[in-house]
Amino acid sequence: PSAGPGDAEHLVASFGALVTACKSAQAAASAAELSAARQYAAADRLDKAVHASRARIDSLEAQVSRQEAELDRRSKALSGAMHREAQREATLRRREREIERMQ
């Protein structure tokens, strides 16, 4: 059985369709690869942003902790000063009463 001209044309057409399909698949694979690379880069940027945010949060928490310690220290100092002032006033009132009794 010899191949006729119709068979050859059909073979060429099939081969052409196969080449077109391969090129189309290659283009789709390249597009998918590019998309994956972009998504990876976006994920990497997001990961870096999350790390930076966590570092900033840690820094702010440390700053708040230092400020709370300073506020606590100042509060205790003020409380002590108020206590000493109250004692001084009580002593002065006692002395005033003693002086009044002596007169």
TASUL-V819523 format. One record per residue. N is the residue number from 1. RES is the residue in one letter. SS is DSSP state (A for helix, B for strand, O for the rest). NEAR is the number of other ideal C-beta (glycine too) atoms within 8 Angstrom. Layout:
N,RES,SS,NEAR ; N,RES,SS,NEAR
This chain:
1,P,O,2 ; 2,S,O,3 ; 3,A,O,6 ; 4,G,O,6 ; 5,P,A,5 ; 6,G,A,6 ; 7,D,A,8 ; 8,A,A,9 ; 9,E,A,8 ; 10,H,A,8 ; 11,L,A,9 ; 12,V,A,8 ; 13,A,A,8 ; 14,S,A,8 ; 15,F,A,8 ; 16,G,A,8 ; 17,A,A,8 ; 18,L,A,8 ; 19,V,A,8 ; 20,T,A,8 ; 21,A,A,8 ; 22,C,A,8 ; 23,K,A,8 ; 24,S,A,8 ; 25,A,A,8 ; 26,Q,A,8 ; 27,A,A,8 ; 28,A,A,8 ; 29,A,A,8 ; 30,S,A,8 ; 31,A,A,8 ; 32,A,A,8 ; 33,E,A,8 ; 34,L,A,8 ; 35,S,A,8 ; 36,A,A,8 ; 37,A,A,8 ; 38,R,A,8 ; 39,Q,A,8 ; 40,Y,A,8 ; 41,A,A,8 ; 42,A,A,8 ; 43,A,A,8 ; 44,D,A,8 ; 45,R,A,8 ; 46,L,A,8 ; 47,D,A,8 ; 48,K,A,8 ; 49,A,A,8 ; 50,V,A,8 ; 51,H,A,8 ; 52,A,A,8 ; 53,S,A,8 ; 54,R,A,8 ; 55,A,A,8 ; 56,R,A,8 ; 57,I,A,8 ; 58,D,A,8 ; 59,S,A,8 ; 60,L,A,8 ; 61,E,A,8 ; 62,A,A,8 ; 63,Q,A,8 ; 64,V,A,8 ; 65,S,A,8 ; 66,R,A,8 ; 67,Q,A,8 ; 68,E,A,8 ; 69,A,A,8 ; 70,E,A,8 ; 71,L,A,8 ; 72,D,A,8 ; 73,R,A,8 ; 74,R,A,8 ; 75,S,A,8 ; 76,K,A,8 ; 77,A,A,8 ; 78,L,A,8 ; 79,S,A,8 ; 80,G,A,8 ; 81,A,A,8 ; 82,M,A,8 ; 83,H,A,8 ; 84,R,A,8 ; 85,E,A,8 ; 86,A,A,8 ; 87,Q,A,8 ; 88,R,A,8 ; 89,E,A,8 ; 90,A,A,8 ; 91,T,A,8 ; 92,L,A,8 ; 93,R,A,8 ; 94,R,A,8 ; 95,R,A,8 ; 96,E,A,8 ; 97,R,A,8 ; 98,E,A,8 ; 99,I,A,8 ; 100,E,A,7 ; 101,R,A,6 ; 102,M,A,5 ; 103,Q,O,4
